[in-house]
Amino acid sequence: MAHYLTAVKVVLLALVAFFMGSVPFGLLFAKLLGREDPREVGSGNVGATNVARAAGKAAGLLTLILDAAKGYLPVLLAQGWLNGPDYMALIGLFAIIGHCYSPFLRFKGGKGVATGLGVYLALSPSAVLLVAMVFAAVIWQWRYVSLASISAAWGMVPLICLLKRNPILVLFTAMIALLITWRHRENIARLLKGEEPKFF
């Protein structure tokens, strides 16, 4: 009976996380401000970086905060309702999937970075602090947000391994890094061609 209740809780929380993750805050802010649709500007992404291009820095910052909250809150719910970091990581993964493949955007969406940030802020704030240094170093050296994002996603894998020592948690972290890398495949192609726009 206990296993059945746990399974029901996991399914319910996974659905909640997916639909929370799927809310396209970047698009909503752009429309509320009467600015261009971020899907028609720059990379066509609804994440914070492209929303800043389409609707301004304030909209980009708000998008970053709320996209991170979409990952943070479901993981906190999982922490209170389920027992163990494995479930928390699984629920976080569903929030990121919702962000990347939003039913409100015909199963298109962002690239998972800000929502992933929220997930890891709930799972391991110390890992976020360390990987933020990796992100900042890549931005400082090469000025590519996409490269910094991919580097941070993969940098999280050994950090979670060292700090948490949980094989299943490390597996979910690698899955999140793979998803973020896949969502950046067009950026990777532009990087290889030398056509990726720089942050500054």
C-alpha positions as CSV (number, residue, x, y, z in Angstrom):
1,M,0.0,0.0,0.0
2,A,2.8,2.4,0.9
3,H,4.5,1.8,-2.5
4,Y,1.2,2.4,-4.3
5,L,0.8,5.8,-2.5
6,T,4.3,6.8,-3.3
7,A,3.8,6.0,-6.9
8,V,0.6,8.1,-7.0
9,K,2.4,11.0,-5.3
10,V,5.3,10.7,-7.9
11,V,2.9,10.7,-10.8
12,L,0.9,13.7,-9.5
13,L,4.0,15.7,-8.7
14,A,5.6,14.9,-12.1
15,L,2.4,16.3,-13.8
16,V,2.4,19.4,-11.5
17,A,6.1,19.9,-12.3
18,F,5.6,19.5,-16.0
19,F,2.8,22.0,-16.2
20,M,4.5,24.5,-13.9
21,G,7.6,24.2,-16.1
22,S,5.5,24.7,-19.2
23,V,4.3,28.2,-18.4
24,P,6.1,30.5,-20.9
25,F,6.8,33.5,-18.7
26,G,9.1,35.1,-21.3
27,L,6.4,35.2,-23.9
28,L,3.9,36.5,-21.3
29,F,6.2,39.4,-20.2
30,A,6.9,40.4,-23.8
31,K,3.2,40.6,-24.6
32,L,2.4,42.4,-21.4
33,L,5.0,45.0,-22.2
34,G,3.9,45.3,-25.8
35,R,7.2,44.2,-27.1
36,E,8.2,41.9,-29.9
37,D,7.5,38.2,-29.7
38,P,10.7,36.6,-28.6
39,R,10.0,33.7,-30.9
40,E,10.5,36.1,-33.8
41,V,13.7,37.7,-32.5
42,G,17.3,36.4,-32.3
43,S,17.4,32.7,-31.5
44,G,13.6,32.4,-31.3
45,N,13.9,31.1,-27.8
46,V,11.5,32.1,-25.0
47,G,14.3,32.0,-22.3
48,A,15.7,34.9,-20.4
49,T,18.6,35.8,-22.8
50,N,16.4,36.1,-25.9
51,V,13.6,37.8,-23.9
52,A,16.1,40.4,-22.9
53,R,16.8,41.0,-26.6
54,A,13.1,41.2,-27.5
55,A,11.6,43.0,-24.5
56,G,14.4,44.5,-22.5
57,K,16.7,43.7,-19.6
58,A,13.9,44.0,-16.9
59,A,11.7,41.4,-18.8
60,G,14.8,39.2,-19.2
61,L,15.6,39.3,-15.5
62,L,12.0,38.6,-14.5
63,T,11.9,35.7,-16.9
64,L,15.1,34.3,-15.4
65,I,13.7,34.5,-11.9
66,L,10.4,32.9,-12.7
67,D,11.8,30.3,-15.0
68,A,14.1,29.3,-12.1
69,A,11.1,29.3,-9.7
70,K,9.5,26.7,-12.1
71,G,12.3,24.3,-11.2
72,Y,12.7,25.3,-7.6
73,L,9.1,25.1,-6.3
74,P,8.3,21.6,-7.6
75,V,11.5,20.2,-6.1
76,L,10.5,21.8,-2.8
77,L,7.1,20.2,-3.1
78,A,8.8,16.8,-3.7
79,Q,11.1,17.4,-0.7
80,G,8.0,17.9,1.5
81,W,5.9,15.1,0.1
82,L,8.3,12.4,-0.9
83,N,11.4,11.0,0.9
84,G,14.7,11.2,-0.8
85,P,16.8,13.3,-3.3
86,D,16.1,10.7,-6.1
87,Y,12.5,11.7,-6.2
88,M,13.4,15.4,-6.0
89,A,15.7,15.1,-9.1
90,L,13.1,13.2,-11.0
91,I,10.4,15.9,-10.3
92,G,13.0,18.5,-11.3
93,L,13.6,16.7,-14.6
94,F,9.9,16.9,-15.4
95,A,9.9,20.6,-14.7
96,I,12.7,21.1,-17.1
97,I,11.0,18.9,-19.8
98,G,7.9,21.1,-19.4
99,H,9.9,24.2,-19.9
100,C,11.6,22.8,-23.0
101,Y,8.5,21.2,-24.5
102,S,5.6,23.4,-23.4
103,P,2.1,22.4,-24.5
104,F,1.3,26.1,-24.5
105,L,3.9,26.6,-27.3
106,R,3.0,23.5,-29.3
107,F,5.6,21.5,-27.5
108,K,8.4,24.0,-28.1
109,G,10.0,26.1,-25.5
110,G,13.2,27.2,-23.8
111,K,16.5,25.4,-23.3
112,G,16.1,24.4,-19.7
113,V,19.0,26.4,-18.2
114,A,17.1,28.8,-15.9
115,T,14.7,26.0,-14.8
116,G,17.6,23.7,-14.2
117,L,19.2,26.4,-12.1
118,G,16.1,26.4,-9.9
119,V,16.1,22.6,-9.6
120,Y,19.8,22.7,-8.4
121,L,19.2,25.6,-6.0
122,A,16.7,23.3,-4.3
123,L,18.9,20.1,-4.6
124,S,22.4,21.5,-3.8
125,P,22.9,25.3,-3.4
126,S,26.7,24.7,-2.9
127,A,26.9,23.0,-6.3
128,V,25.2,26.0,-7.9
129,L,27.7,28.3,-6.3
130,L,30.6,26.4,-7.6
131,V,29.2,25.9,-11.1
132,A,28.3,29.6,-11.3
133,M,32.1,30.1,-11.3
134,V,32.4,27.9,-14.3
135,F,29.6,29.8,-16.1
136,A,31.2,33.2,-15.3
137,A,34.6,32.0,-16.4
138,V,33.3,30.8,-19.8
139,I,31.3,34.0,-20.3
140,W,34.4,36.1,-19.4
141,Q,36.7,34.2,-21.7
142,W,34.5,33.6,-24.7
143,R,31.3,35.7,-24.3
144,Y,29.0,32.9,-25.4
145,V,26.0,32.3,-23.1
146,S,25.2,29.0,-24.9
147,L,28.7,27.6,-24.3
148,A,28.7,28.8,-20.7
149,S,25.3,27.1,-20.2
150,I,26.4,23.8,-21.6
151,S,29.6,23.9,-19.6
152,A,27.7,24.6,-16.4
153,A,25.2,21.8,-17.1
154,W,28.0,19.2,-17.5
155,G,30.1,20.8,-14.7
156,M,27.1,20.0,-12.4
157,V,27.6,16.2,-13.0
158,P,30.9,15.8,-11.1
159,L,29.9,18.3,-8.5
160,I,26.7,16.4,-7.6
161,C,28.8,13.2,-7.6
162,L,31.3,14.7,-5.1
163,L,28.8,16.5,-2.9
164,K,25.9,14.1,-2.9
165,R,27.5,10.7,-3.6
166,N,24.2,9.3,-4.9
167,P,24.4,7.4,-8.2
168,I,20.8,7.9,-9.1
169,L,21.0,11.6,-8.5
170,V,24.2,11.7,-10.7
171,L,22.3,9.8,-13.4
172,F,19.4,12.4,-13.3
173,T,22.0,15.2,-13.4
174,A,23.6,13.7,-16.5
175,M,20.2,13.3,-18.1
176,I,19.5,17.0,-17.5
177,A,22.9,17.9,-18.9
178,L,22.1,15.8,-22.0
179,L,18.7,17.5,-22.4
180,I,20.2,21.0,-22.1
181,T,22.9,20.1,-24.6
182,W,20.3,18.8,-27.1
183,R,18.2,21.9,-26.7
184,H,21.4,23.9,-27.6
185,R,22.1,21.9,-30.7
186,E,21.5,24.9,-33.0
187,N,23.8,27.0,-30.9
188,I,26.5,24.3,-31.1
189,A,26.2,24.3,-34.9
190,R,26.6,28.1,-34.9
191,L,29.5,27.9,-32.6
192,L,31.3,25.5,-34.9
193,K,30.6,27.8,-37.8
194,G,31.7,30.9,-35.8
195,E,28.2,32.4,-36.2
196,E,27.0,32.4,-32.6
197,P,26.3,35.9,-31.3
198,K,28.3,36.9,-28.3
199,F,26.8,38.1,-25.0
200,F,28.6,41.5,-25.1
